[in-house]
Amino acid sequence: MNDLDARGVPARPGALRRAAPALLGYAAVRALGLVVLALWSGARGKDAYTLLTARWDSLWYTRVAELGYGYEVRLPNGDVHSNLAFFPLLPWLERLVAAVSPLSYADGGFVVSVLASLAAAWGIFAVADHVYGRRAGVCAVLLWAVLPVGIVQSMAYSESLFTALAAWSLYAVLTGRWVTAGVLAGLAGLTRPVGLAVVAAVWAAGVAAFLRERASTRGHASTRERASSREHVSARGHASARDRTSFARDRSAAPEDGARAGERAGAPANARRVGAPEGAPHATDTSGVRLRRVLGMLLAPLGAAGYVLWVGHRTGDGPLGYLDVQAGWRNGFDGGYAFARFVAAMFTSFPSALAGLGLVAGVGLVVWLYVVCVRQRQPLPLLVYAGVVTVLALCASSYFGSKPRLLLPAFPLLLPLALALARLRTPRSALVVGAVAAASAVYGAFWLNGSGPP
């Protein structure tokens, strides 16, 4: 499972048909969530569609799509909330949908998110199916669908779009499609700041492949040297034997025949025994593969780097200008210090202490799942990607209520649970998924009708 040699793998016939059970199950779970949200919102006199398309970050994305960048809000405490904090790919797609259809920008955001969520589900299935098999792939998709904050996958947010790009980029890396992986990583970098996780995964896999090639080349050279040495010793031995027995040969036998017999019994046979070591390349275009890998690695960071540098130029604050924009939102990276203080403060009173225990348990579960991923020897790109997403989510100093939503793209963390679910009999696994889906739908409706995702 940890063989990171990204070999080109031909596409399986009927890929959509193979993924159909996962996609149908995902659509059913999401439909259940939307129905429960509509019923809950209607009972409270709210519009479910407005909750999905016109609150919190959705409004910021819609404003960027409609008016472009440059809008900001100055709060009484001096903070400046600039729409430059929001990466451009989702607004660009909202603008495209509005340009080619009668839909509004908000409608476009919803359409993009719904389609992207299906693409993300398919990408998650492709990755899990490639690593662990079809049944685990279906279970991984269903687990991603029934996450407590799964309702965000149907909101006009960028999480579904980013997860789709990340999942397919990782699949491209695992199957040796380096240029595709680099392009998708670049687009992921235009979607969210955590696009750095996809870039890191592509680069980690690329560097590991180069190191393996170097070690393999050295191993082949050493093998050839040993084989040549054995051939030389064998040839000397045969020559010496011929010298010692030449006086006893029959004079009627031609010397040439004895020499050819010695060759047939010696070097060629020995060379066949040595042969090429198992796993050695056989007439493959290694230079072409290496070139595509380098190109993919160079393409991967262009999206994130391009937008960050453009923001720095626009604000006049240089390459680090984007960090100043995020500071206006009180977003930053402090290694988890602010989050730890937030959790600790919850234990000062009894009602909030229960929430504190829940947060501690949640963080512990995430860390434990990552440890299990490492112990199960997931491919390096998945480990790097999930690790970076998790660190950025848990160690950021921003809105603490957003952390479950920020962890939504870290789907490799679900693979250990998917394997466990796949081992159950189908009726039992269906019962488990159904119960969790119902609970997730109720929680999502309650969440969006309350404080919701900031």
PyMOL commands that set and color helices and strands:
alter all, ss='L'
color gray80, all
select helices_A, chain A and resi 15-43+48-53+57-67+83-85+89-100+105-132+134-145+150-154+159-174+178-189+195-248+255-265+267-274+286-299+302-315+318-328+337-348+350-375+380-394+400-406+411-422+426-448
alter helices_A, ss='H'
color red, helices_A
select strands_A, chain A and resi 72-74+80-82
alter strands_A, ss='S'
color yellow, strands_A
deselect
rebuild
show_as cartoon
